[in-house]
Amino acid sequence: MKQLPLSIFLLLALAACSRLTAENYDRIEVAMAYDEVKQIIGEPTQCDDVLGVKQCTWGDENQHIKVSFIGGRATFMTAKNVR
């Protein structure tokens, strides 16, 4: 029974990672709204707000997409090991 929550977590993690593709990364544009980015790559793994800048990460330290938002609009994005 203890393996069921772990299995569900792993399935959700795999589903989230499947949206971390080079094609989806290329669809993200400067000035795109936060909700538009979420439509492309899903819910972020983590977001931090500092001095009006929201930086969100999708994925983990080995494979991720990071997008910075100012005023709810994408301003800068990076990707690591996205294929």
C-alpha positions as CSV (number, residue, x, y, z in Angstrom):
1,M,0.0,0.0,0.0
2,K,2.9,2.4,0.7
3,Q,4.1,2.0,-2.9
4,L,0.8,3.4,-4.3
5,P,1.5,7.1,-3.4
6,L,5.1,6.7,-4.7
7,S,3.7,5.3,-8.0
8,I,1.3,8.1,-8.3
9,F,4.0,10.7,-7.7
10,L,6.3,9.1,-10.3
11,L,3.5,9.0,-12.9
12,L,2.8,12.7,-12.3
13,A,6.5,13.5,-12.5
14,L,6.8,11.7,-15.8
15,A,3.7,13.4,-17.2
16,A,5.2,16.8,-16.3
17,C,8.5,16.0,-17.8
18,S,7.0,15.0,-21.1
19,R,6.1,18.6,-21.7
20,L,9.7,19.7,-21.3
21,T,10.7,19.5,-24.9
22,A,12.7,21.8,-27.2
23,E,9.6,22.3,-29.3
24,N,7.6,23.6,-26.3
25,Y,10.6,25.7,-25.1
26,D,10.7,27.3,-28.5
27,R,7.0,28.2,-28.2
28,I,7.7,30.4,-25.2
29,E,8.2,34.0,-26.2
30,V,9.2,37.2,-24.4
31,A,6.1,39.1,-23.2
32,M,4.0,35.9,-23.1
33,A,1.7,35.9,-20.1
34,Y,2.3,33.5,-17.2
35,D,-1.0,31.6,-17.9
36,E,0.1,31.2,-21.6
37,V,3.4,29.6,-20.5
38,K,1.5,27.3,-18.1
39,Q,-0.7,26.2,-21.0
40,I,2.4,25.1,-23.0
41,I,4.5,23.4,-20.3
42,G,2.0,22.9,-17.4
43,E,2.2,23.8,-13.7
44,P,5.7,24.8,-12.5
45,T,7.6,22.7,-10.1
46,Q,8.6,25.8,-8.1
47,C,8.2,29.6,-8.3
48,D,10.0,32.3,-6.3
49,D,8.9,35.9,-6.0
50,V,11.7,38.5,-5.3
51,L,11.2,42.2,-5.7
52,G,8.5,41.9,-8.3
53,V,10.3,39.3,-10.3
54,K,8.7,35.8,-10.4
55,Q,11.1,33.0,-11.5
56,C,9.5,29.7,-12.1
57,T,11.1,26.3,-12.8
58,W,9.6,23.4,-14.6
59,G,11.5,20.1,-14.0
60,D,14.5,19.5,-11.7
61,E,18.2,20.4,-11.6
62,N,19.1,17.9,-14.3
63,Q,16.4,18.8,-16.8
64,H,14.4,22.0,-16.6
65,I,12.9,25.1,-18.2
66,K,13.2,28.4,-16.2
67,V,11.2,31.5,-17.0
68,S,11.4,34.9,-15.3
69,F,8.3,37.1,-15.2
70,I,7.9,40.8,-14.5
71,G,4.4,42.1,-14.3
72,G,3.1,38.6,-15.2
73,R,5.0,38.6,-18.5
74,A,7.9,36.4,-19.6
75,T,11.2,38.4,-19.8
76,F,13.9,35.8,-19.8
77,M,14.0,32.0,-20.2
78,T,16.6,29.2,-20.1
79,A,16.6,25.5,-20.6
80,K,18.8,22.6,-19.6
81,N,18.9,19.1,-21.2
82,V,15.6,19.8,-23.0
83,R,15.3,17.7,-26.2
